[in-house]
Amino acid sequence: MAQSSNLQSIFLLLLVAFMLLVDVSIVKCPKACNYRCSDTQYLNACLEFCNLCCQKCLCVPSGTYGHKEECPCYNNWKTKEGGPKCP
């Protein structure tokens, strides 16, 4: 019984740590996306998709263009037509 209780405690701690990590990352999405989209002429669309991608992938590539290799999820998420989903 003690071993089962220890495993439950460890699982609970890992779950809480993961939830805190996700919350902190999602809070940073708007600021990261504001910078990522700062040079585009399609600001509203860029911000909408950047924030969507950030919330799913928990990262935004550096800079205002390119560098998508820094965030594989962001880079690999495609539209149904096969184009990039994330700006």
Secondary structure, 3 states (H helix, E strand, C coil): CHHHHHHHHHHHHHHHHHHHHHHHHHHHHHHHHHHHCCCCCCHHHHHHHHHHHHHHHCCCCCCCCCCHHHCHHHHHCECCCCCECCC
